[in-house]
Amino acid sequence: MKPWTRLCALLLAVLLCVSAAGCQKRESGSVDTMPELPFEEPSVDPALETQQAFDAFILKDFISTMEEDYLSLHYTLLKPEVYDIDPSAVEVSLGAAIDEAYLKESRESNQKLKEELESFDYDLLTPEQQETYQLYQYLLDLAIDSMEGDFAYMSSAFSPMQGLQNDVASLLMEFTFYKQQDIDDYLLLMQDIPRYISSMLDYTILQAEKGYFMPDTAAKETIAYCQKILDSGEDSALLAAVCHNLDSTELLNAAQKEEYKTQARQIFLDCVLPAYAEIRDTIQNLMGSQNNQMGLCYWEGGKEYYELLFRERSGSDRSVSESKKLLQRYLDSSILEITTIAAKDPESYRNYLSGEKSTSYEGLSAILKDLERFSSQNFPYIDPVDYTISYLDPELAVDGVGAYYVVPPLDSTQTQKIRVNPNNSNLETDSLSTFSTIAHEGLPGHLYQTNYVLQNLDDPFRQKVSIPGYSEGFATYVEMLALNYLTDLDADLIALEQNYSLFQNCLIAICDIGIHYEGWTLEETQEYIQQYLALEDVSSIYNQLVGDPACFQSYYMGCVEILELRQLAQEKLGLRFTEMAFHKAILENGELPFSLLKEQVNDYIAHEKM
C-alpha cells in the first residue's frame, strides 16, 4: 500500500554515484639527469566514463524528483542530506495541480529523459547497470505510453478503491513524525487539501467533458465514502486519528500537544471537511446517463488503454488475450484439484463448504509470530523487524481492501505498521482467510519482501522501485503457500482453500479482462460466473470491476506469473529444486517486471544445474 498516489507521478530512480579515482602526476626527474618529456593527457577509459555518467544521470533525476515533491521526499528518505538534498528548500504541499500545462510539461520531460537514457552505450555499462537501464527504460516507457492521445484523461482520480478520497484519509492516518518540523508540515498539508482536491476536481470535470467520467455505480461509492466522513463531522474517526497521531508523538510536551490538537481540529473543520463536501457535490453533479456505464473498451481508444493499464498493473509482457488463456488454464486446473479432493474425501469437502475451516488463533499478533517462525524454513533470512498490527476504524476502511502494509522510508529503523479492515466479513481472527491475509501483508509477504530488499540491496533505486505485479503477485503467492504451515489442519482442507483461492482469483481477473477488453455486459459476466458458481446476482462484482479497471491484475495475474516461474524451475531442476533457492532467486534483485525476473530465474536454473 502506498500512502499517497498521484495521477501522473514522476519517475523515481536512485543510484549511488561512483567516485572517479584521481590521476596522480609522477614526480619529474632532475633536469640535470633527465630531459623534460612533453605532457600527455591521461587516457580515458570509455567504459568507465560511460558508467560514471550513467550513475550521475540517475542520481540527478532522483534528486530533482525529491526536491520537487515533498511527499516523495518524506516517504522515501529520513536523511536527505546524504544525497545533498536540503529539505528546507522543498515546498510543503500535496503536489502540483494536474492540468493541460502539467501534462505538456510531463510529456516533454519524459521525452527528454528518454533521449538522455538512449545516449548511453548500453554495451559499456556493467551488468548491474544494464539491468538498471532496462528497469528504468521499462518504467519510462510506461510513463510515456500513459500520455499518448487521450490516455491521460482515462484514469479516474476518485475511483472507489484507489481514489484521492481514500488517499487523504491514509495521509492523515499514517503520516509519521520523525522530527518536530514534520508536525508543522503535517498541519500545512492539511491546509493544502482544499487546493489540491479542487485542482483534481477541475481535472475530473475536464475528463467528463471529454467523455471519460466514471460509471454512476462507482461514483455512488465515492460519494458514500465522503458522506460517511461528513456525517461524523467533528466526531469523525479521521479527526480522532489526527489527534491520536499528535497525542502519541514523543516530540511534544503535554502543552504543545494540546496546542497542536486545537489547531488540527480547526483545520479539519475549515479545510478537510469542506474538501470532502466538494468531492461529494462535484461527483454528484457529473453523474448521468450520458456517461459510459460499462467497461473501458466502450470508450474510443479504451481497449488500447486497458492494454497499457494491464501491462502496468500486472508487470507481464504477455498480451491481454494470451494472459486470459493462461488464467483460464489455472482456473480449470484448480477446479480439477477441487473435484478430485471432493471425490476422494467427501467429508473434508463437506466440512470445507459448511465453513468448518478455522484455525486456533485468537489474535493477529499470534498469527504474525508464527508466520515469522514458519517462513524462516523456506525463505532467506532477514534480521528481525519491529512492527505493529492493528484494526482500522470501521468508518475509514475501504470496501474491497482487507488490509495494508505501510511501506517505510528506505533508511528508516522505525516500527512498521500493518492495518486490518474490521469490516471484512471474512476476517474472523481464527479463519483461514485471516491467516492468508496476514501472510500477504506481513511475513512472508509485503513486510518480509520490503525488508529483505532493504537489508540485502545497497542500491536505493532497487530498494524503492515499485512494480505492482511483482509486489502484489509475490504477496498473493505467499499467502496461499503459507497455508501449508498449518500442519495441524487436514491436508485436504488446506488444498481446498488454496485451490478455491486460486480459482476465485483467476475468475475475477478473467472477468476484468472480459468487461474492459472484450466488452462483457452485466448479463455476460453473470453467464460466465454462473458456469462455476451458483450466484443469482453478480452485480456487486461487476460494479467493482467497472469502477476500478485492472485493479486486481497486480494481485492475480502477478501471482500466476510467479507460479509459472516456479513451475519452470521445478520442471528444469526436478529433485534439485528447493523453495529456499527459488525464493532467493526471485527476491535478490528487488522488484522487477516479469520479463526481467524470468532472466533471473533462468540464471538460477543454469547455476543449479552446474
Backbone torsions as a table, in degrees:
resi	resn	phi	psi	omega
1	MET	NA	131.5	174.3
2	LYS	-102.2	128.9	-174.6
3	PRO	-65.5	-18.2	-177.1
4	TRP	-151.0	135.2	178.2
5	THR	-121.6	152.5	176.5
6	ARG	-127.2	144.3	-175.0
7	LEU	-61.5	-40.8	-178.0
8	CYS	-126.7	69.2	-176.0
9	ALA	-66.5	140.3	175.3
10	LEU	-74.1	149.7	-179.5
11	LEU	-66.7	127.6	-180.0
12	LEU	-101.9	115.9	-178.6
13	ALA	-139.9	133.2	-176.8
14	VAL	-132.0	133.4	169.3
15	LEU	-144.9	138.0	175.4
16	LEU	-71.3	136.7	-179.8
17	CYS	-73.1	137.6	177.7
18	VAL	-85.6	126.7	-179.3
19	SER	-73.4	137.5	177.7
20	ALA	-86.1	134.8	177.5
21	ALA	-74.7	134.0	179.3
22	GLY	-74.1	146.9	178.3
23	CYS	-94.0	122.7	-179.5
24	GLN	-90.6	137.3	175.2
25	LYS	-81.2	141.1	173.7
26	ARG	-71.6	145.6	173.7
27	GLU	-68.1	130.4	-178.8
28	SER	-72.3	145.9	179.2
29	GLY	-72.9	170.8	-179.8
30	SER	-65.7	136.5	-179.5
31	VAL	-64.3	-20.1	-179.9
32	ASP	-76.6	-23.0	-174.3
33	THR	-116.1	-17.1	-175.9
34	MET	-141.4	128.2	176.8
35	PRO	-68.3	151.4	179.6
36	GLU	-72.6	131.0	179.9
37	LEU	-89.4	148.1	177.4
38	PRO	-63.9	140.3	-178.0
39	PHE	-73.2	134.7	176.9
40	GLU	-122.8	136.6	175.1
41	GLU	-64.4	135.2	177.2
42	PRO	-61.5	142.0	-179.6
43	SER	-67.2	147.0	-179.9
44	VAL	-109.1	128.1	177.4
45	ASP	-77.1	113.8	-177.9
46	PRO	-58.4	-37.0	-179.2
47	ALA	-65.2	-47.4	-179.8
48	LEU	-62.5	-41.6	179.9
49	GLU	-61.7	-43.1	178.9
50	THR	-65.4	-42.0	-179.1
51	GLN	-63.6	-42.6	179.3
52	GLN	-66.5	-39.8	179.6
53	ALA	-66.5	-37.2	178.6
54	PHE	-64.6	-45.3	177.9
55	ASP	-61.2	-40.2	-180.0
56	ALA	-65.7	-37.7	178.1
57	PHE	-61.6	-46.8	-179.3
58	ILE	-66.1	-43.4	-179.4
59	LEU	-64.2	-41.1	179.4
60	LYS	-61.4	-41.9	179.1
61	ASP	-63.3	-42.3	178.6
62	PHE	-61.4	-48.7	-177.1
63	ILE	-62.2	-41.9	-179.4
64	SER	-65.2	-37.2	178.0
65	THR	-64.9	-43.8	179.6
66	MET	-64.3	-41.4	-176.4
67	GLU	-73.3	-19.4	-178.8
68	GLU	-97.0	-10.0	-172.9
69	ASP	-139.4	107.7	-175.8
70	TYR	-59.7	-45.4	-175.9
71	LEU	-66.0	-38.4	175.6
72	SER	-59.8	-42.6	179.6
73	LEU	-64.6	-47.3	-176.4
74	HIS	-63.6	-41.7	-176.0
75	TYR	-83.0	-10.5	-175.9
76	THR	-105.0	-39.6	-171.8
77	LEU	-133.2	132.0	169.6
78	LEU	-86.4	-28.2	-176.9
79	LYS	-124.2	73.5	-178.2
80	PRO	-64.0	-20.9	-179.3
81	GLU	-63.9	-21.2	175.6
82	VAL	-58.9	-29.5	-179.9
83	TYR	-105.2	19.8	-179.9
84	ASP	58.8	35.6	176.8
85	ILE	-102.0	128.4	178.7
86	ASP	-95.4	104.5	-176.3
87	PRO	-63.0	-26.9	-179.2
88	SER	-68.9	-17.3	-179.5
89	ALA	-88.7	-3.0	-177.4
90	VAL	-95.7	125.3	-179.3
91	GLU	-65.8	131.4	178.9
92	VAL	-83.1	103.9	179.1
93	SER	-157.9	170.9	178.6
94	LEU	-83.8	-6.2	177.7
95	GLY	128.0	170.5	-179.1
96	ALA	-73.5	150.5	175.2
97	ALA	-66.9	140.2	176.8
98	ILE	-90.5	111.1	178.9
99	ASP	-145.5	-174.7	-177.3
100	GLU	-60.4	-40.0	-179.5
101	ALA	-65.6	-40.0	178.8
102	TYR	-63.6	-43.6	-179.5
103	LEU	-63.6	-42.1	179.0
104	LYS	-61.7	-45.1	179.6
105	GLU	-64.1	-39.4	-179.9
106	SER	-66.4	-42.0	177.6
107	ARG	-59.2	-47.0	-178.8
108	GLU	-64.1	-40.8	-179.5
109	SER	-64.5	-43.7	-179.8
110	ASN	-65.0	-39.8	177.9
111	GLN	-64.5	-38.0	178.2
112	LYS	-65.2	-42.1	177.3
113	LEU	-61.1	-39.9	179.8
114	LYS	-63.7	-43.0	178.4
115	GLU	-62.7	-42.6	178.6
116	GLU	-63.6	-43.7	-179.5
117	LEU	-61.1	-45.6	-176.3
118	GLU	-73.1	-9.3	177.3
119	SER	-76.1	-15.4	179.5
120	PHE	-82.2	138.5	175.7
121	ASP	-77.4	106.0	-175.2
122	TYR	-56.3	-38.5	-175.9
123	ASP	-67.9	-19.3	-179.8
124	LEU	-89.0	-7.7	-179.9
125	LEU	-80.0	155.9	174.7
126	THR	-69.3	161.3	177.6
127	PRO	-54.8	-39.6	179.0
128	GLU	-64.8	-42.0	179.0
129	GLN	-67.2	-35.1	178.4
130	GLN	-62.1	-39.6	177.3
131	GLU	-67.8	-40.0	176.2
132	THR	-61.7	-41.8	177.2
133	TYR	-57.1	-49.0	-178.8
134	GLN	-63.4	-39.9	179.6
135	LEU	-67.0	-45.4	178.2
136	TYR	-61.5	-43.4	179.9
137	GLN	-62.9	-40.2	177.9
138	TYR	-58.7	-48.5	-179.0
139	LEU	-67.1	-39.9	-179.3
140	LEU	-66.9	-40.8	178.3
141	ASP	-63.0	-39.1	176.3
142	LEU	-62.2	-43.5	179.9
143	ALA	-62.8	-42.3	179.9
144	ILE	-67.7	-45.3	-178.9
145	ASP	-63.8	-31.7	-178.1
146	SER	-68.1	-13.7	-179.3
147	MET	-109.3	12.3	175.8
148	GLU	-71.2	137.4	175.7
149	GLY	51.7	-127.6	-179.3
150	ASP	-96.7	10.6	-177.6
151	PHE	-55.3	-36.1	-176.8
152	ALA	-63.6	-16.2	-177.7
153	TYR	-100.6	0.4	-172.2
154	MET	-95.8	-6.5	-179.8
155	SER	-99.9	122.6	-176.5
156	SER	-81.1	128.9	178.3
157	ALA	-77.1	-11.1	-176.1
158	PHE	-128.4	37.2	177.8
159	SER	-66.3	156.5	-172.0
160	PRO	-58.1	-43.8	-174.3
161	MET	-93.5	-29.1	-171.6
162	GLN	-122.6	17.7	-174.4
163	GLY	-82.7	168.7	-178.0
164	LEU	-65.1	-25.1	176.8
165	GLN	-61.3	-32.4	175.7
166	ASN	-79.7	-36.7	-178.6
167	ASP	-65.6	-37.0	177.5
168	VAL	-60.6	-44.9	179.5
169	ALA	-62.9	-43.7	179.6
170	SER	-63.1	-41.1	178.6
171	LEU	-58.7	-48.4	-176.8
172	LEU	-69.0	-31.8	-179.1
173	MET	-80.0	-39.3	-166.5
174	GLU	-107.0	-1.6	-179.7
175	PHE	-62.3	128.7	-174.8
176	THR	-102.4	137.9	176.9
177	PHE	-96.8	115.4	176.9
178	TYR	-100.5	-27.0	177.9
179	LYS	-148.5	166.7	-174.3
180	GLN	-63.7	-31.2	178.0
181	GLN	-58.6	-32.2	179.1
182	ASP	-62.3	-32.7	179.8
183	ILE	-68.8	-43.1	175.9
184	ASP	-62.7	-40.3	178.3
185	ASP	-63.7	-37.8	179.6
186	TYR	-58.2	-44.7	178.8
187	LEU	-67.4	-36.6	177.3
188	LEU	-64.9	-38.5	177.7
189	LEU	-64.4	-40.6	176.3
190	MET	-59.2	-40.2	-179.8
191	GLN	-71.1	-22.9	-178.9
192	ASP	-84.9	-9.8	-176.9
193	ILE	-57.9	-46.4	-179.8
194	PRO	-59.3	-42.6	179.5
195	ARG	-60.9	-49.3	-175.4
196	TYR	-66.8	-44.1	179.6
197	ILE	-63.2	-41.4	179.0
198	SER	-61.4	-41.0	179.9
199	SER	-65.3	-38.5	179.9
200	MET	-73.0	-30.7	174.8
201	LEU	-70.5	-36.3	174.2
202	ASP	-60.2	-41.5	178.7
203	TYR	-66.1	-38.2	178.5
204	THR	-64.5	-38.7	176.6
205	ILE	-62.7	-42.0	177.1
206	LEU	-62.2	-41.9	176.6
207	GLN	-58.7	-44.8	-179.3
208	ALA	-62.7	-39.8	178.7
209	GLU	-62.7	-30.5	178.0
210	LYS	-85.1	-3.3	177.9
211	GLY	94.1	16.9	-175.2
212	TYR	-117.5	55.6	177.2
213	PHE	-102.5	154.6	-177.2
214	MET	-67.2	157.6	176.3
215	PRO	-63.7	156.1	-178.2
216	ASP	-60.0	-36.4	-179.6
217	THR	-62.2	-38.2	177.5
218	ALA	-70.8	-42.2	179.5
219	ALA	-59.4	-40.4	-179.7
220	LYS	-63.1	-36.2	177.6
221	GLU	-67.0	-41.3	177.8
222	THR	-63.1	-44.0	179.0
223	ILE	-61.8	-42.6	-179.3
224	ALA	-62.6	-39.4	178.9
225	TYR	-63.5	-45.1	179.4
226	CYS	-64.3	-42.3	-177.5
227	GLN	-64.0	-34.9	179.1
228	LYS	-60.9	-41.0	178.2
229	ILE	-71.8	-40.6	179.9
230	LEU	-65.1	-38.8	-179.5
231	ASP	-63.5	-31.0	-179.6
232	SER	-77.1	-26.7	177.1
233	GLY	55.9	-131.2	-178.1
234	GLU	-68.0	-17.1	177.9
235	ASP	-91.6	11.8	-176.8
236	SER	-61.6	142.9	174.4
237	ALA	-63.2	-24.5	179.1
238	LEU	-68.5	-44.1	176.0
239	LEU	-66.2	-37.9	177.4
240	ALA	-60.5	-38.0	178.4
241	ALA	-66.7	-39.0	177.2
242	VAL	-61.0	-47.7	-179.4
243	CYS	-66.1	-35.6	177.6
244	HIS	-63.7	-41.3	177.5
245	ASN	-57.8	-42.9	-178.6
246	LEU	-72.2	-37.2	179.8
247	ASP	-67.6	-35.0	-171.9
248	SER	-87.5	-9.6	179.9
249	THR	-73.8	145.7	176.7
250	GLU	-95.1	5.1	-177.8
251	LEU	-83.4	-11.9	-175.8
252	LEU	-122.7	150.2	170.6
253	ASN	-86.4	176.8	-173.7
254	ALA	-59.8	-43.6	-178.6
255	ALA	-66.0	-40.2	178.4
256	GLN	-64.6	-39.6	179.0
257	LYS	-59.7	-44.8	179.9
258	GLU	-63.9	-38.7	179.6
259	GLU	-65.2	-45.5	179.4
260	TYR	-65.3	-38.6	-179.9
261	LYS	-66.4	-36.9	176.6
262	THR	-62.8	-44.7	177.5
263	GLN	-62.3	-44.1	-177.0
264	ALA	-63.3	-40.2	179.2
265	ARG	-61.3	-42.9	-178.5
266	GLN	-67.6	-41.6	178.0
267	ILE	-63.8	-38.7	178.6
268	PHE	-59.8	-44.2	-179.5
269	LEU	-70.9	-37.9	-174.6
270	ASP	-84.3	-27.2	-171.5
271	CYS	-121.0	-49.8	-171.9
272	VAL	-72.2	-51.5	-179.6
273	LEU	-61.9	-43.8	176.6
274	PRO	-60.8	-32.6	178.2
275	ALA	-65.8	-42.1	177.3
276	TYR	-65.6	-36.3	177.0
277	ALA	-65.3	-37.4	179.1
278	GLU	-67.7	-39.6	175.9
279	ILE	-59.6	-49.9	-178.8
280	ARG	-56.1	-50.3	-174.3
281	ASP	-68.2	-41.9	-178.3
282	THR	-66.4	-45.9	-179.9
283	ILE	-63.0	-40.1	178.3
284	GLN	-60.4	-42.9	-177.4
285	ASN	-70.1	-24.2	-178.2
286	LEU	-87.8	-10.2	179.4
287	MET	-68.4	153.5	177.8
288	GLY	164.1	159.3	-175.7
289	SER	-67.7	-17.4	-179.4
290	GLN	-73.8	-14.9	180.0
291	ASN	-81.4	152.5	175.9
292	ASN	-66.1	122.7	-178.2
293	GLN	-101.3	9.0	-173.5
294	MET	-127.3	-153.0	-173.5
295	GLY	-72.5	168.1	-177.4
296	LEU	-60.3	-30.5	-174.5
297	CYS	-67.3	-9.7	176.8
298	TYR	-83.1	-7.3	169.1
299	TRP	-88.0	150.9	171.8
300	GLU	-66.0	122.3	-176.3
301	GLY	83.3	-0.2	-176.5
302	GLY	-67.6	-34.1	179.1
303	LYS	-65.6	-42.5	177.9
304	GLU	-66.5	-36.4	177.6
305	TYR	-65.0	-39.1	178.4
306	TYR	-64.3	-36.7	176.4
307	GLU	-58.2	-43.7	177.8
308	LEU	-64.8	-46.0	-178.7
309	LEU	-62.5	-41.6	178.2
310	PHE	-61.8	-43.8	-179.9
311	ARG	-63.6	-42.5	-178.6
312	GLU	-68.6	-43.2	-176.1
313	ARG	-75.5	-40.1	-174.0
314	SER	-84.2	-26.2	-175.1
315	GLY	73.5	7.4	-176.5
316	SER	-94.8	147.6	175.1
317	ASP	-99.4	8.2	175.8
318	ARG	-74.4	152.7	172.8
319	SER	-68.6	161.7	178.6
320	VAL	-61.6	-42.5	-179.7
321	SER	-64.0	-43.4	178.2
322	GLU	-63.4	-39.4	179.6
323	SER	-64.4	-39.7	178.7
324	LYS	-61.7	-41.3	178.4
325	LYS	-63.7	-40.2	179.3
326	LEU	-65.6	-44.1	177.6
327	LEU	-61.2	-39.9	179.4
328	GLN	-65.3	-36.7	178.6
329	ARG	-63.6	-42.1	177.8
330	TYR	-68.9	-36.7	176.4
331	LEU	-61.6	-47.7	-180.0
332	ASP	-62.7	-39.5	179.8
333	SER	-64.4	-41.3	179.9
334	SER	-66.3	-37.9	177.2
335	ILE	-64.3	-40.0	178.4
336	LEU	-61.6	-41.9	178.3
337	GLU	-63.5	-41.4	-179.5
338	ILE	-63.7	-46.7	-178.2
339	THR	-67.3	-32.9	177.2
340	THR	-64.7	-44.2	178.8
341	ILE	-65.8	-40.9	-179.9
342	ALA	-60.8	-38.7	179.6
343	ALA	-72.9	-36.0	-177.2
344	LYS	-78.6	-39.4	-174.1
345	ASP	-136.6	75.9	-177.2
346	PRO	-57.7	-32.9	-177.7
347	GLU	-66.4	-45.5	177.1
348	SER	-60.2	-39.0	-179.9
349	TYR	-65.5	-44.0	178.7
350	ARG	-64.6	-41.0	178.5
351	ASN	-62.7	-39.4	178.9
352	TYR	-63.7	-47.9	-178.1
353	LEU	-65.2	-30.0	-178.7
354	SER	-81.4	-4.6	176.6
355	GLY	94.7	6.0	179.4
356	GLU	-83.0	76.0	-176.0
357	LYS	-145.5	40.5	-176.1
358	SER	-93.3	154.7	173.1
359	THR	-94.8	-175.7	179.9
360	SER	-101.4	8.8	-175.8
361	TYR	-73.6	140.8	179.6
362	GLU	-114.6	-3.5	180.0
363	GLY	-153.8	154.5	-178.2
364	LEU	-68.0	-37.9	-178.6
365	SER	-63.5	-35.8	179.0
366	ALA	-64.9	-37.2	177.1
367	ILE	-62.2	-46.9	-178.0
368	LEU	-64.5	-38.3	178.6
369	LYS	-61.1	-44.6	178.7
370	ASP	-68.1	-39.2	178.5
371	LEU	-63.0	-35.6	176.9
372	GLU	-62.2	-42.3	179.5
373	ARG	-71.3	-43.8	-177.8
374	PHE	-63.3	-46.0	-171.4
375	SER	-67.4	-21.6	178.9
376	SER	-64.1	-16.2	-179.0
377	GLN	-77.5	-27.5	-171.6
378	ASN	-129.4	4.0	-179.1
379	PHE	-132.3	147.4	-180.0
380	PRO	-56.4	150.4	-176.4
381	TYR	-67.2	141.5	165.2
382	ILE	-130.0	152.5	175.2
383	ASP	-63.2	149.4	179.9
384	PRO	-56.3	144.9	-178.1
385	VAL	-121.2	132.5	174.9
386	ASP	-78.6	133.0	-179.4
387	TYR	-149.6	160.2	170.5
388	THR	-126.3	150.9	176.0
389	ILE	-132.3	130.6	-175.5
390	SER	-151.5	163.7	178.2
391	TYR	-86.0	143.5	170.2
392	LEU	-70.4	157.8	168.4
393	ASP	-68.1	132.7	-177.2
394	PRO	-53.6	-30.8	-178.2
395	GLU	-65.3	-29.2	-172.6
396	LEU	-100.5	-7.6	-177.8
397	ALA	-72.0	143.1	-179.8
398	VAL	-101.2	129.0	178.2
399	ASP	-60.0	137.8	179.6
400	GLY	93.7	-11.6	177.4
401	VAL	-109.4	105.6	-175.7
402	GLY	-72.6	-35.8	-178.4
403	ALA	-169.7	168.8	173.7
404	TYR	-152.8	156.2	177.3
405	TYR	-110.8	132.8	-179.1
406	VAL	-89.9	113.1	-176.3
407	VAL	-69.5	127.6	-177.6
408	PRO	-84.2	163.6	169.8
409	PRO	-58.7	154.1	-173.7
410	LEU	-67.5	-22.9	-179.5
411	ASP	-110.3	27.0	-177.0
412	SER	-90.5	144.5	169.8
413	THR	-119.4	14.5	-177.4
414	GLN	-73.7	160.7	174.1
415	THR	-62.3	133.6	-177.2
416	GLN	-96.1	159.6	-169.3
417	LYS	-125.9	139.7	170.0
418	ILE	-123.1	131.9	180.0
419	ARG	-116.0	138.3	-177.2
420	VAL	-119.3	137.5	-179.6
421	ASN	-81.5	113.2	-178.9
422	PRO	-75.2	-12.1	-178.5
423	ASN	-80.7	-10.7	-178.2
424	ASN	-75.5	114.5	-175.0
425	SER	-65.8	-19.0	-179.2
426	ASN	-85.8	-3.9	-172.6
427	LEU	-101.4	48.9	165.9
428	GLU	-65.8	142.4	-172.0
429	THR	-56.2	-34.4	-175.5
430	ASP	-97.7	14.1	-178.4
431	SER	-87.3	154.1	174.9
432	LEU	-62.1	-33.9	179.3
433	SER	-61.7	-41.3	178.3
434	THR	-65.1	-43.6	178.5
435	PHE	-57.1	-45.3	179.6
436	SER	-64.9	-41.3	-179.2
437	THR	-63.3	-42.0	179.5
438	ILE	-68.4	-35.6	175.0
439	ALA	-63.4	-39.7	180.0
440	HIS	-61.5	-48.7	-175.7
441	GLU	-83.0	-30.3	-173.1
442	GLY	-104.6	-106.3	-178.7
443	LEU	-119.4	128.4	7.1
444	PRO	-97.1	34.6	-177.5
445	GLY	-89.3	-130.4	-170.6
446	HIS	-58.2	-46.5	-177.4
447	LEU	-62.1	-43.6	178.9
448	TYR	-65.1	-51.4	-174.7
449	GLN	-61.7	-41.8	178.4
450	THR	-61.3	-45.9	-176.8
451	ASN	-76.1	-26.1	172.5
452	TYR	-61.5	-45.1	179.7
453	VAL	-64.1	-46.1	-178.1
454	LEU	-63.5	-33.6	-176.9
455	GLN	-86.4	-20.1	-172.2
456	ASN	-116.3	-13.7	178.4
457	LEU	-113.7	136.9	179.3
458	ASP	-94.4	-15.7	-175.3
459	ASP	-83.3	111.4	-177.8
460	PRO	-60.5	-28.5	176.4
461	PHE	-60.7	-48.1	178.9
462	ARG	-67.7	-30.2	-179.8
463	GLN	-67.7	-32.9	-171.5
464	LYS	-111.0	-7.3	178.5
465	VAL	-61.0	138.2	179.3
466	SER	-117.3	115.8	173.0
467	ILE	-116.7	97.5	-171.8
468	PRO	-53.7	-40.0	-179.5
469	GLY	-62.4	-35.2	177.4
470	TYR	-71.6	-55.1	-172.1
471	SER	-65.6	-47.6	-179.9
472	GLU	-75.1	-33.4	176.4
473	GLY	-64.2	-42.6	177.2
474	PHE	-62.7	-45.3	-178.6
475	ALA	-65.0	-35.6	177.4
476	THR	-70.4	-39.3	176.5
477	TYR	-60.1	-47.3	-175.2
478	VAL	-75.3	-24.0	178.3
479	GLU	-65.9	-34.3	176.1
480	MET	-77.3	-39.9	179.4
481	LEU	-62.7	-38.3	-176.3
482	ALA	-63.0	-23.4	178.1
483	LEU	-60.4	-25.1	177.8
484	ASN	-63.6	-18.7	-180.0
485	TYR	-73.6	-16.4	-177.5
486	LEU	-83.5	67.8	-173.4
487	THR	-71.4	-12.4	178.0
488	ASP	-81.8	-6.7	177.6
489	LEU	-101.1	158.6	-178.9
490	ASP	-60.5	132.9	-176.5
491	ALA	-62.2	-36.7	178.9
492	ASP	-66.5	-36.7	177.8
493	LEU	-63.1	-42.9	178.1
494	ILE	-63.1	-43.5	179.1
495	ALA	-63.2	-37.5	176.8
496	LEU	-63.9	-43.2	179.3
497	GLU	-63.0	-43.0	-179.8
498	GLN	-64.3	-44.3	-177.5
499	ASN	-73.9	-34.1	174.1
500	TYR	-66.1	-38.9	177.4
501	SER	-62.1	-47.4	179.7
502	LEU	-62.9	-42.2	177.9
503	PHE	-58.5	-50.1	-178.2
504	GLN	-64.4	-39.9	178.9
505	ASN	-60.7	-47.6	-179.2
506	CYS	-66.1	-37.9	178.7
507	LEU	-59.2	-47.0	-180.0
508	ILE	-65.6	-43.3	-179.4
509	ALA	-63.4	-38.7	178.2
510	ILE	-67.8	-41.5	177.9
511	CYS	-62.8	-38.0	177.9
512	ASP	-60.3	-44.7	177.0
513	ILE	-64.4	-44.8	-179.6
514	GLY	-58.4	-43.5	-176.9
515	ILE	-70.2	-47.5	-169.9
516	HIS	-94.2	-20.6	-177.3
517	TYR	-109.5	-32.4	-177.6
518	GLU	-110.4	-5.8	173.4
519	GLY	80.1	28.7	179.5
520	TRP	-59.4	135.8	171.5
521	THR	-82.7	175.1	174.6
522	LEU	-58.1	-42.1	-178.6
523	GLU	-65.4	-40.8	179.6
524	GLU	-68.9	-36.7	176.4
525	THR	-64.1	-43.3	179.1
526	GLN	-64.0	-39.8	-179.9
527	GLU	-62.6	-40.8	179.1
528	TYR	-66.9	-47.9	-176.7
529	ILE	-64.2	-37.0	-176.9
530	GLN	-71.6	-8.1	169.7
531	GLN	-65.3	-24.0	-172.9
532	TYR	-121.2	-30.8	-175.6
533	LEU	-127.8	141.3	-180.0
534	ALA	-86.8	67.8	178.8
535	LEU	-106.1	124.7	179.7
536	GLU	-77.8	-30.6	-176.1
537	ASP	-133.1	116.7	179.2
538	VAL	-111.4	17.6	-174.9
539	SER	-62.9	-33.8	180.0
540	SER	-66.3	-38.8	176.7
541	ILE	-65.2	-47.5	-178.2
542	TYR	-60.1	-46.7	-177.1
543	ASN	-65.7	-37.8	179.2
544	GLN	-65.2	-41.8	179.8
545	LEU	-69.9	-37.9	177.2
546	VAL	-63.6	-38.0	-175.6
547	GLY	-74.2	-28.3	-178.1
548	ASP	-133.8	77.8	-176.1
549	PRO	-57.1	135.9	175.2
550	ALA	62.4	10.7	-176.1
551	CYS	-58.3	-37.4	-174.6
552	PHE	-92.8	-3.7	-176.1
553	GLN	-68.2	-30.6	177.6
554	SER	-62.8	-35.0	179.3
555	TYR	-76.2	-54.0	-165.7
556	TYR	-86.6	-47.4	175.4
557	MET	-69.1	-36.6	176.7
558	GLY	-59.9	-42.6	178.1
559	CYS	-62.8	-44.4	-179.7
560	VAL	-62.5	-38.0	177.4
561	GLU	-62.0	-40.5	178.6
562	ILE	-68.7	-38.9	175.8
563	LEU	-61.9	-37.3	176.9
564	GLU	-63.8	-40.8	178.5
565	LEU	-66.8	-38.6	177.9
566	ARG	-64.9	-43.7	178.9
567	GLN	-62.0	-40.5	177.4
568	LEU	-58.9	-46.6	-178.8
569	ALA	-65.5	-40.9	-180.0
570	GLN	-65.7	-40.5	179.8
571	GLU	-66.4	-40.0	-176.8
572	LYS	-77.2	-32.1	-172.6
573	LEU	-101.5	-22.7	-179.7
574	GLY	57.9	-124.4	-177.2
575	LEU	-69.5	-14.2	178.1
576	ARG	-78.0	-12.9	-178.8
577	PHE	-70.0	133.5	170.0
578	THR	-134.1	145.9	178.7
579	GLU	-62.1	-40.3	-177.8
580	MET	-58.2	-48.5	-177.6
581	ALA	-67.8	-39.8	178.7
582	PHE	-63.0	-46.3	-179.0
583	HIS	-63.7	-37.8	176.5
584	LYS	-61.9	-39.7	-178.7
585	ALA	-64.1	-37.4	-177.1
586	ILE	-88.2	-8.9	-179.1
587	LEU	-101.5	-30.6	-161.9
588	GLU	-69.5	-17.1	179.1
589	ASN	-108.6	13.9	178.3
590	GLY	76.0	-166.9	-176.1
591	GLU	-74.4	130.8	-178.3
592	LEU	-139.5	150.7	166.7
593	PRO	-64.8	157.4	-170.0
594	PHE	-69.5	-22.7	175.2
595	SER	-62.8	-40.4	177.9
596	LEU	-78.5	-36.0	179.7
597	LEU	-64.1	-35.3	178.2
598	LYS	-63.2	-35.3	176.4
599	GLU	-62.2	-40.1	178.4
600	GLN	-64.7	-40.7	179.8
601	VAL	-67.2	-39.6	177.2
602	ASN	-63.5	-37.6	176.3
603	ASP	-64.4	-40.9	178.4
604	TYR	-63.4	-42.5	179.2
605	ILE	-62.4	-46.2	-179.9
606	ALA	-61.2	-40.6	179.8
607	HIS	-65.6	-41.7	-178.3
608	GLU	-68.1	-26.0	-179.3
609	LYS	-79.4	-15.7	-175.9
610	MET	-67.4	NA	NA
